[in-house]
Amino acid sequence: MKREMNTLGKAAIAAVLAACSLGAPPTLASGSTPPPSLHGTPHHVIDAAGAPPALAPGSTPPPYVQKNPYVVLNAAAARGPITVTPLRGGVYLLQGSGGNIGVLPSKDGAFMVDAGIAAASGSGAPRQRLESALQKLGASRIRYLVNTHYHWDHTDGNIWVHEHGASIIATPHTLRDLSKSVRVVEWAHTFTPVPAAARPTVLVAAERTFTVDGNPVRLRPYSTAHTDGDLSAYFTRADVLFTGDTFWNGLYPFIDHEVGGSIDGMIQAANQNIAMVGNSTIVVPGHGPVGRRADLVEYRNMLVAIRNRVADLKGRGLTVEQTIAAKPTQHFDAKWGQGVIGPDLFTTLVYRGV
């Protein structure tokens, strides 16, 4: 009886895979090398924001091979330039050093959102390029720095920004995460406690507004989403929202389960972002290009669709490997699956949370 039930279970799973138009992975020729795993070499050139080059209309993306996101982002920050884009109301976007960075220069000291990667690949180049860009904007002195969450590609520059006079603002959970060791399995990396000078000293546990030269900046914590300490920064007069990594525009996001992140939390955060903005709001994601409200809605819908597909497959008894083989993200991969987080890794992250 037990053998018969196992046979029926395997048959049911095979039927699910067949219904999804998925077979087993192709058989390798004798002596051939299997495709790289998480630590393999990607077929894509990723920029410092985690995005691939734009595809020509109608073209087909090359086969995706996942590489360690920690390695990819550090390498991109080490080689890439810093680009400065004026947004609105004196707010600027800086890209090229990990996550997207916001700056509002002020005679009393700039207001900065995230600090990027300071010393990728053992060099100080990202810091030097960021400092040069800030000087050109008249933002050599920084009054406040917001950490949207604890990840190194948003906080590695905390020390040098603090040296420029900044008080570091974050949620209590981000302070806790920066003060302990965290092993992120998908990155094969352990983040160790940061030095005291790199830790936030102004803690935001509920909505709070700061004012810079008469410009209000509203900070609002999220519930657990990308991490357990996500924080948005909304320049209300300029109508510019920085979401941190609760929004990845045109990219599958990373979800940090080690500190309580989840797909359901990401969907809830996406809904919060949609509720915060109007059609004219400039929305700056943690990674990817600037977007608008319509981009937030499309992103939320993608998260919901994939979450439901993965939950259905997991509910039918499929393992994570079998769920990946069923390609639940296939409909979205051409647009969302060509960045630093590939379809298989994103499926795995969603599977862990449903």
C-alpha positions in Angstrom: 0.0 0.0 0.0 2.8 2.5 0.9 4.5 1.7 -2.4 1.2 2.3 -4.3 0.6 5.6 -2.6 4.2 6.8 -3.4 3.6 5.8 -7.0 0.4 7.7 -7.1 2.0 10.8 -5.5 4.8 10.7 -8.1 2.3 10.4 -10.9 0.3 13.4 -9.6 3.5 15.5 -9.5 4.4 14.4 -13.0 0.9 15.4 -14.2 1.4 18.9 -12.6 4.7 19.3 -14.4 3.2 18.2 -17.7 0.3 20.6 -17.3 2.8 23.4 -16.9 4.5 22.3 -20.2 7.6 21.5 -18.4 9.7 18.4 -18.6 12.8 17.5 -16.8 16.0 19.4 -17.5 17.7 18.4 -20.7 20.1 15.5 -20.5 23.7 16.5 -20.7 25.9 15.1 -23.4 28.6 12.8 -22.2 31.6 14.8 -20.9 29.7 18.1 -20.9 29.6 20.5 -18.0 26.4 21.4 -16.3 25.3 25.0 -16.1 26.8 27.1 -13.2 24.8 27.3 -10.0 24.4 30.3 -7.7 28.2 30.9 -7.9 28.5 30.5 -11.7 29.1 33.1 -14.3 26.1 35.0 -15.7 25.4 35.5 -19.3 24.4 39.1 -18.4 26.3 42.3 -17.7 24.7 43.8 -14.6 25.0 47.4 -13.7 25.6 48.8 -10.3 21.9 49.1 -9.6 21.4 45.4 -10.3 19.8 45.8 -13.8 20.9 44.4 -17.1 21.2 46.4 -20.3 18.0 47.2 -22.1 16.9 44.6 -24.8 16.0 45.7 -28.3 12.3 45.6 -29.0 11.2 42.1 -29.9 14.5 40.5 -29.0 14.9 37.4 -26.8 16.9 37.6 -23.6 19.9 35.2 -23.4 19.6 32.1 -21.1 19.8 33.2 -17.5 22.5 31.7 -15.2 22.3 32.9 -11.6 25.4 34.3 -10.0 25.9 35.4 -6.4 24.1 38.8 -6.1 26.7 39.9 -3.5 29.5 39.4 -5.9 27.7 40.9 -8.8 26.8 44.1 -7.1 30.2 44.6 -5.6 31.9 44.1 -9.0 29.5 46.5 -10.7 30.1 49.2 -8.0 33.8 48.8 -8.3 33.9 49.5 -12.1 30.9 51.7 -12.7 30.6 55.5 -12.8 28.3 57.5 -10.5 25.4 59.0 -12.5 23.5 62.0 -11.1 19.9 62.7 -12.2 17.9 65.7 -11.1 14.4 64.6 -10.1 12.3 67.4 -8.8 12.3 70.1 -6.1 16.1 70.0 -5.7 16.1 66.2 -5.1 18.7 64.2 -6.9 19.2 60.5 -7.7 22.7 59.0 -7.6 23.2 55.6 -9.2 26.3 53.4 -9.6 27.2 52.3 -6.0 24.8 49.5 -5.1 21.3 50.6 -4.3 19.8 53.9 -5.5 20.8 57.0 -3.4 18.8 60.2 -2.9 20.2 63.6 -2.0 18.6 66.9 -1.2 21.4 69.5 -0.8 20.9 72.1 1.9 22.9 75.1 3.3 22.5 73.4 6.7 23.7 70.0 5.5 22.3 67.6 2.9 19.5 65.0 3.5 20.7 61.7 2.0 18.8 58.4 1.5 21.1 55.4 1.6 24.9 55.4 1.3 25.6 52.7 -1.2 28.8 50.5 -1.3 31.9 52.3 0.0 34.7 50.0 -0.9 33.8 47.3 -3.4 36.4 44.7 -4.2 38.7 46.1 -1.6 39.1 49.5 -3.3 37.8 52.8 -2.1 36.7 53.8 -5.6 32.9 53.9 -5.0 33.3 56.2 -2.0 35.6 58.5 -3.9 33.2 58.8 -6.8 30.3 59.4 -4.5 32.1 62.1 -2.6 33.1 63.8 -5.8 29.4 63.7 -7.0 28.2 65.1 -3.7 30.7 67.9 -3.8 29.5 68.9 -7.3 26.0 69.1 -5.9 27.1 71.3 -3.0 26.5 68.5 -0.6 29.9 68.1 1.0 28.3 68.4 4.5 25.5 65.9 5.2 23.1 66.5 8.0 21.0 63.3 7.9 21.4 59.9 6.3 18.5 57.5 6.1 19.1 53.8 6.0 16.1 52.2 4.2 17.3 48.8 5.6 20.4 47.1 6.7 21.9 45.5 3.5 25.5 46.5 2.7 24.6 47.9 -0.7 22.6 50.6 1.1 24.6 51.1 4.3 28.3 50.3 3.5 29.0 54.0 3.2 27.6 54.8 6.7 31.0 55.4 8.2 32.3 58.0 5.7 28.9 59.7 5.5 28.9 60.0 9.3 32.4 61.5 9.0 30.8 64.2 6.9 28.6 65.1 9.8 25.5 63.0 9.3 23.2 61.6 11.9 22.1 58.2 10.7 18.4 57.4 10.8 16.8 54.0 10.7 14.3 51.7 12.3 15.1 49.9 15.5 15.2 46.6 13.6 17.8 48.0 11.1 20.0 49.0 14.1 19.6 45.5 15.5 20.5 43.9 12.2 23.6 46.1 11.7 24.7 45.2 15.2 24.8 41.5 14.8 26.0 38.8 12.5 23.6 37.8 9.8 24.2 34.9 7.4 22.4 35.3 4.1 22.4 31.9 2.6 21.5 32.9 -1.0 24.5 35.3 -1.0 26.9 32.8 0.7 27.9 35.7 2.9 27.9 36.6 6.6 27.4 40.2 7.4 29.3 41.0 10.7 28.4 43.8 13.1 29.3 47.2 11.7 31.5 49.6 13.8 29.8 51.9 16.3 30.3 54.9 14.0 28.3 53.2 11.3 25.2 52.4 13.4 22.1 54.5 13.4 21.6 56.8 16.3 18.2 58.3 15.4 15.5 55.6 15.5 12.2 55.8 13.7 9.6 53.3 14.9 6.6 55.2 13.6 5.9 57.9 11.0 8.1 60.9 11.5 8.8 64.1 9.4 12.1 65.9 9.2 12.5 69.3 7.6 15.4 70.5 5.4 15.4 74.1 4.4 11.6 74.1 4.6 11.3 70.9 2.7 9.4 68.2 4.6 10.7 64.6 4.4 8.3 62.0 5.8 9.8 58.7 6.9 7.4 55.8 7.3 8.4 52.3 8.5 6.9 49.3 6.7 5.8 46.1 8.3 8.2 43.2 7.6 8.7 43.0 3.9 12.1 42.9 2.1 13.7 42.8 5.6 12.3 43.5 9.1 13.4 47.1 9.1 12.3 48.7 5.8 11.8 52.5 5.7 10.5 54.8 3.0 11.4 58.5 2.6 8.9 60.8 0.9 10.0 64.3 -0.1 6.5 65.7 0.1 7.0 69.1 -1.5 8.9 67.6 -4.4 6.5 64.6 -4.5 9.4 62.1 -4.7 9.2 58.8 -2.9 12.2 56.6 -2.1 11.0 53.0 -1.3 14.2 51.2 -0.6 14.1 47.6 -1.6 10.4 47.2 -1.1 10.3 48.1 -4.9 12.6 46.8 -7.6 11.6 48.4 -10.9 11.7 45.9 -13.8 13.6 43.4 -11.6 12.7 40.4 -9.4 13.4 41.5 -5.8 15.5 39.8 -3.2 13.6 38.7 0.0 15.8 38.4 3.1 14.2 35.5 5.0 17.1 35.5 7.5 15.6 38.6 9.2 12.0 37.9 8.6 11.3 39.0 5.0 8.5 37.4 3.1 6.7 37.5 -0.2 3.4 38.4 1.6 5.2 41.2 3.3 6.6 42.4 0.0 3.0 42.4 -1.5 1.8 44.4 1.6 4.6 46.9 1.2 3.8 47.3 -2.5 0.2 48.1 -1.6 1.4 50.6 0.9 3.6 52.3 -1.8 0.6 52.4 -4.2 -1.5 54.1 -1.5 1.2 56.7 -0.8 1.6 58.0 -4.3 -0.4 59.8 -7.0 0.0 59.6 -10.8 2.6 62.4 -10.9 4.7 61.1 -8.0 8.3 60.2 -8.9 9.0 56.7 -7.4 12.6 55.8 -6.8 13.1 52.0 -6.2 15.9 50.4 -4.3 17.2 49.0 -7.6 16.3 49.8 -11.2 15.1 53.0 -13.0 12.8 55.6 -11.6 9.1 54.7 -11.9 5.6 56.0 -11.5 2.5 54.7 -9.8 1.6 52.5 -12.8 5.0 50.7 -12.3 4.2 50.0 -8.7 0.9 48.5 -9.7 2.5 46.3 -12.4 5.1 45.2 -9.8 2.5 44.4 -7.2 0.5 42.4 -9.7 3.6 40.4 -10.7 4.4 39.6 -7.1 0.8 38.4 -6.5 0.6 36.3 -9.6 3.9 34.5 -8.9 3.2 34.1 -5.2 -0.2 32.4 -6.0 1.4 30.1 -8.6 4.2 29.0 -6.3 1.8 28.5 -3.4 -0.5 26.3 -5.6 2.5 24.1 -6.6 3.8 23.9 -3.1 0.3 23.0 -1.9 0.2 20.1 -4.4 3.2 18.7 -2.7 5.9 19.8 -5.1 9.4 20.3 -3.7 11.3 23.5 -4.3 13.2 21.8 -7.1 10.0 20.6 -8.8 8.4 24.0 -8.4 11.4 25.6 -10.1 11.1 23.1 -12.9 7.4 24.1 -13.3 8.6 27.6 -14.2 5.9 29.6 -12.3 7.6 32.9 -13.3 7.9 32.1 -17.0 5.3 34.7 -18.1 7.2 37.4 -16.3 10.8 36.4 -16.9 11.5 38.5 -20.1 10.8 41.7 -18.2 11.6 41.0 -14.6 14.0 38.0 -14.6 17.0 39.4 -16.3 18.6 41.3 -13.4 20.6 40.3 -10.4 17.9 38.0 -9.1 17.0 35.3 -11.7 13.8 33.3 -12.1 15.0 30.2 -10.2 16.3 32.2 -7.2 13.2 34.3 -7.0 11.0 31.1 -7.2 13.1 29.7 -4.3 12.6 32.9 -2.2 8.8 32.9 -2.8 8.6 29.1 -2.0 10.2 29.7 1.4 7.5 32.2 2.3 4.3 30.4 1.3 
